[in-house]
Amino acid sequence: MQEKHLYEYAVIRVVPRVEREEFLNVGIILFCKRAKFIKMLFTIEKSKIEMLCSEFDVDQFQLNLESFQKIAHGAKNGGPIAQFELSERFRWLTALRSSAIQTSRPHSGFSNDLEQTAQRLFEEMVL
């Protein structure tokens, strides 16, 4: 029998004009402390973002999301926050902020296969 893992995830959102509070889901972060697992998936659909704000700098947003991903995955070139423990990185990435990148509140669930769950959540919440 496969072990079920308790995980947390948050949906990553682009908020091109923070004052309007309009957003698009662009990715997910899934974290499991016990399995020492974290995964961030994202996609950028420029045309959808430009429908909310035609002057939004999508290229800069992509660079910012890539930095988020480096932090999530603990990349050596991800800066000092990327060197934090797994749970600290997840908490930092999902902290409440008023910027173009925001996340939902963390949600939890159980999974036998964290990779598959990350992909399923990405498809359901983003694609």
C-alpha positions as CSV (number, residue, x, y, z in Angstrom):
1,M,0.0,0.0,0.0
2,Q,1.4,3.4,-1.0
3,E,1.8,6.1,1.6
4,K,-0.5,9.1,1.4
5,H,1.3,12.4,1.8
6,L,-0.2,15.4,3.3
7,Y,0.6,18.4,1.0
8,E,-0.1,22.1,0.7
9,Y,-0.5,24.1,-2.4
10,A,-1.2,27.6,-3.5
11,V,-2.3,29.0,-6.8
12,I,0.1,31.7,-8.3
13,R,-1.7,34.7,-9.8
14,V,-0.7,37.6,-12.0
15,V,-2.3,40.9,-10.9
16,P,-1.4,43.4,-13.6
17,R,-3.1,46.3,-12.0
18,V,-3.1,45.7,-8.2
19,E,-5.6,48.5,-7.6
20,R,-8.2,46.7,-9.7
21,E,-7.7,43.3,-8.0
22,E,-8.2,41.5,-11.3
23,F,-6.0,38.4,-11.7
24,L,-5.3,35.3,-13.8
25,N,-4.1,32.1,-12.5
26,V,-0.6,31.3,-13.9
27,G,0.8,28.6,-11.8
28,I,0.9,26.4,-8.7
29,I,3.3,25.7,-5.9
30,L,2.9,22.3,-4.2
31,F,4.8,21.5,-1.0
32,C,5.1,18.4,1.2
33,K,7.3,18.7,4.3
34,R,7.4,15.0,5.1
35,A,8.4,14.0,1.6
36,K,10.8,17.0,1.3
37,F,9.0,17.9,-1.9
38,I,8.3,21.2,-3.5
39,K,7.2,21.9,-7.1
40,M,6.3,25.0,-8.9
41,L,4.7,25.0,-12.4
42,F,3.7,28.1,-14.4
43,T,2.7,29.2,-17.8
44,I,2.2,32.7,-19.2
45,E,-0.4,33.5,-21.8
46,K,0.5,37.0,-22.9
47,S,-2.7,37.6,-24.7
48,K,-4.8,37.0,-21.6
49,I,-2.7,39.2,-19.5
50,E,-2.8,42.0,-22.0
51,M,-6.6,41.8,-22.0
52,L,-6.4,42.9,-18.3
53,C,-3.7,45.5,-18.9
54,S,-2.1,46.2,-22.3
55,E,0.9,48.1,-20.8
56,F,1.9,45.3,-18.4
57,D,5.5,44.2,-18.8
58,V,5.0,40.5,-19.5
59,D,8.8,39.9,-20.1
60,Q,9.7,41.3,-16.6
61,F,6.8,39.2,-15.1
62,Q,8.3,36.1,-16.7
63,L,11.7,36.9,-15.1
64,N,10.1,37.4,-11.7
65,L,8.3,34.1,-12.0
66,E,11.5,32.4,-13.0
67,S,13.1,33.8,-9.8
68,F,10.1,32.5,-7.8
69,Q,10.8,29.1,-9.3
70,K,14.5,29.2,-8.4
71,I,13.5,30.0,-4.9
72,A,10.9,27.2,-4.7
73,H,13.4,24.7,-6.0
74,G,16.3,25.9,-3.9
75,A,18.5,26.8,-6.9
76,K,22.1,27.9,-6.1
77,N,21.5,31.0,-8.2
78,G,18.1,31.8,-6.5
79,G,19.6,34.2,-3.9
80,P,19.6,33.9,-0.1
81,I,15.9,32.9,0.2
82,A,16.4,29.9,-2.1
83,Q,18.8,28.6,0.6
84,F,16.1,28.5,3.3
85,E,14.7,25.2,4.4
86,L,11.9,23.9,2.2
87,S,9.0,24.9,4.5
88,E,10.5,28.4,5.0
89,R,10.7,28.9,1.2
90,F,7.1,27.8,0.8
91,R,5.9,30.2,3.5
92,W,7.9,33.0,1.9
93,L,6.5,32.4,-1.5
94,T,2.9,32.2,-0.3
95,A,3.2,35.2,2.0
96,L,0.5,37.9,1.5
97,R,1.9,40.6,-0.8
98,S,0.5,43.5,-2.8
99,S,2.4,43.1,-6.1
100,A,1.9,41.7,-9.6
101,I,2.7,38.2,-8.3
102,Q,0.3,37.0,-5.6
103,T,-0.7,33.6,-4.4
104,S,-3.9,32.1,-3.0
105,R,-4.0,31.0,0.6
106,P,-2.5,27.6,1.0
107,H,-4.9,24.6,0.7
108,S,-4.1,21.1,1.7
109,G,-4.8,17.5,0.6
110,F,-3.5,14.0,0.5
111,S,-1.7,12.4,-2.4
112,N,-0.1,9.0,-3.2
113,D,1.9,10.7,-6.1
114,L,3.0,14.3,-5.5
115,E,4.3,14.8,-9.0
116,Q,1.0,13.6,-10.5
117,T,-1.0,15.8,-8.0
118,A,1.1,18.8,-8.9
119,Q,0.4,18.3,-12.6
120,R,-3.4,17.7,-12.0
121,L,-3.7,20.8,-9.9
122,F,-1.8,22.8,-12.6
123,E,-4.2,21.6,-15.3
124,E,-7.3,22.2,-13.1
125,M,-6.4,25.6,-11.7
126,V,-4.4,27.1,-14.5
127,L,-4.8,25.5,-17.9
